């Protein structure tokens, strides 16, 4: 075990009745890392976060903090703090007392508590509102108080459960940057739970994609986008065009085309395997245009084109399989009318072999 | 509304009115409170007014009232004998309320924290169930349980813990027991309502920040359920203080409370003026309690449970 891992989760299993919330989950989280647990609701990400905090005992497996098994230790004995999704501020306490709560529970001397509360009020930019009560604050202000309260004890790991879900879109984008900045500034290890892939991609150093209680892939954002482990990850992170194929010796076939030479990653011969390609890698061919690269060329009809700023997204309905292919290009280069016949080229080098995720 | 437009629509020629005029609407509004008001006057204002007036007249040996105003009853009520009964009642009611609070809080907490809504409903039903039986009958039941040949003594004898039956009835403990039994649900229900409104994540946050269970109770739970505690205390203290059947049946005259004393003034001694004065004193104590309640709640008003 590497010594720089703050948290090591080893084969964690948790059941709720018949539902498996965590299915042999193993994750290592490094010092000062911004780590995201990403997945759709019900994938087990919050269960895992709560297990780290000490809420809910694992059925089997271990969680190590700095190499020591946390075992059945209680939440109040763990040097980790959590920011709850509902913020869970103490409604009867002023902002100042909310923030000081963790230090008072540790019986620190009064002047130290005051100094540290002042310091954290500064970080959260809440000095002016220190004597308000939670119901007198806006959503964004409450979020900052919740964060301040959670970091004041300088926990080994800060756990954040959907920290931005309750904010409106604009504030959310601001806070993504803000959280990232704060994490650098105070030098803490952050573990954030989110269902929003954009949020995870923006903030996290590494992301664990979860589904049905399993971890499908752990990787930095770019790698997750460039080399998704399976078709679920591929579709969950950004947009991915998928073609259904079958593995054969030396590659993958899709109906009506020659074998695409691609590494199938040990998938058995004859098993279904999808070929994926990002919209930006697809080329829309003008009439009579040929492509030099080895590519799958498909004929279809332009369904719609949407212009989004400098880019255009064109949806092409492929004749044979009725699959819709999204093509992204800079807006100036492609001008095709809806309903007109066209061809798209999918270069072999940009294709990804995507197996089904484990059930 | 139509009413406000009417005056401008023509000085000499009144416009046809479609809705009610404002005055008519006000009259109609008044009409709707008439039943409540009547009830209130007949069953609250008049009796209390009568008591208030009667308290300052004089009683005569055969139940007549001598209509000479004076403070004789007030002076008589301050006799140590009567003050003692009043004090005794306050002590019994206070002990009862305290025991209800101590027993009621864990029960309410347990019910409020059951994850299944159905479990909570069933448990609440069990709390309310005794109310379906008459209070008097339930109090009599304790006599059957506690008398010298009763169920409890029988069991204790059979398992050999005692040779002679214990005197479980006709003392202060039996009265407190009966009152606690009778009014415990009135403590549990408001406590339950207050605890149930607390966001469970708030309690988890306290634990997460390093607070052990007792500290969470003291610094988070209790401040948030003060309104429920105050309501429960009033609900239990008020009927306990003026209680008649429980000290009558389980106290057996040896543990007399103010309610019995008043009862006797009206029905046995037939000294209505003195009885009225005692009622007045009891009312004053209870009103003082209500003022105290509203003061506590006002101080606490800024706290909203639903953060």
Interface residues (C-beta under 8 A of the other chain):
Chain A: X53 X54 X55 X74 X75 X76 X81 X82 X84 X85 X86 X87 X88 X89 X90 X91 X92 X101 X102 X105 X106 X133 X134 X135 X149 X150 X153
Chain B: X199 X201 X202 X204 X205 X206 X207 X208 X209 X210 X211 X212 X215 X219 X220 X223 X224 X302 X303 X304 X305 X306 X307
